[in-house]
Amino acid sequence: MFVVVKLVNERFVLVADGEQRKIENPKLKNIKHLQWTRIKAEEVESYLARGEIPGNHIIRKNLKRIRERGEGGLVDG
């Protein structure tokens, strides 16, 4: 599971998980190859909205919370 940390253009985003793909070296992904969920990593989103870079520990904590709640179901369609 990853979080989108930056929209590059209409086709690509940068994603990170705070472990294997850290915020310092996010992975470039084609939007077509992603499975979208309805869940937001709210703390990560808050950092990004302020123009700040969230720490890897923040990303890991948010993803762990999402997994523990059993959230992250795929969007229909």
C-alpha positions in Angstrom: 0.0 0.0 0.0 1.3 3.4 -0.9 0.2 7.1 -0.7 0.3 9.5 -3.5 2.7 12.3 -2.5 2.7 14.3 -5.7 0.8 14.7 -9.0 3.5 14.9 -11.7 1.1 15.4 -14.6 -2.2 14.0 -16.0 -0.6 10.5 -16.4 1.9 10.1 -13.6 2.1 10.4 -9.8 4.8 9.9 -7.2 4.1 7.4 -4.4 5.8 6.5 -1.2 5.2 4.0 1.7 7.8 5.3 4.1 9.7 2.0 4.2 10.9 0.7 0.8 9.9 3.8 -1.1 10.8 6.7 1.2 9.6 10.2 0.7 13.2 11.2 -0.4 13.0 8.8 -3.4 9.3 8.2 -4.3 8.3 5.9 -7.1 7.0 7.3 -10.4 3.8 5.4 -11.3 1.5 5.6 -14.2 -2.0 6.4 -13.0 -3.5 3.6 -15.1 -1.5 1.1 -13.1 -2.9 2.1 -9.7 -5.8 0.7 -7.8 -7.6 3.6 -6.1 -9.2 3.5 -2.7 -11.6 5.8 -1.0 -9.3 6.3 2.0 -7.1 9.3 2.6 -4.0 9.3 4.7 -5.3 12.5 6.5 -2.1 13.4 8.3 0.0 13.0 5.1 -2.6 15.1 3.2 -2.4 17.8 5.9 1.4 18.1 5.5 1.2 18.2 1.7 -1.6 20.8 1.8 0.7 23.1 3.9 3.5 22.6 1.3 5.5 20.6 3.8 7.1 17.2 3.3 5.8 14.5 5.7 8.4 12.3 7.4 8.6 8.6 6.5 7.4 7.9 10.1 4.2 9.9 9.4 3.6 7.9 6.2 4.2 4.6 7.9 2.0 5.5 10.8 -0.9 6.6 8.5 -0.6 3.4 6.4 -0.5 1.2 9.5 -3.6 2.9 10.9 -5.4 2.3 7.6 -4.4 -1.4 7.5 -5.4 -2.0 11.2 -8.9 -0.5 10.5 -9.3 -2.8 7.6 -9.8 0.2 5.3 -8.4 0.6 1.8 -11.2 -1.0 -0.2 -11.0 -0.5 -3.9 -13.1 2.1 -5.6 -15.8 0.6 -7.8 -15.6 1.0 -11.5 
